[in-house]
């Protein structure tokens, strides 16, 4: 059975988690953001590249997060 993790909002754009898997995915994504930002702040003066590793990790994880959200969102909404 194809179970959806997110439900589209009734008004506006976006979706909200509706199962524990959705909440876990959002929590993991927020954890990745916090870790990447703290690493960037701690090592701000030592980076010489335009896109250091934490920024690349953040970019890839954002793309993966959005793909999973689109795949696991119910297209019919909460009617």
Secondary structure, DSSP 8 states (H G I E B T S, - for coil): ----SEEE-SSSS-EEE-SHHHHHHHHHHHHHHHHHHHHHHHTGGG--SSS-HHHHHHHHHHHHHHHHHHHTEETT---
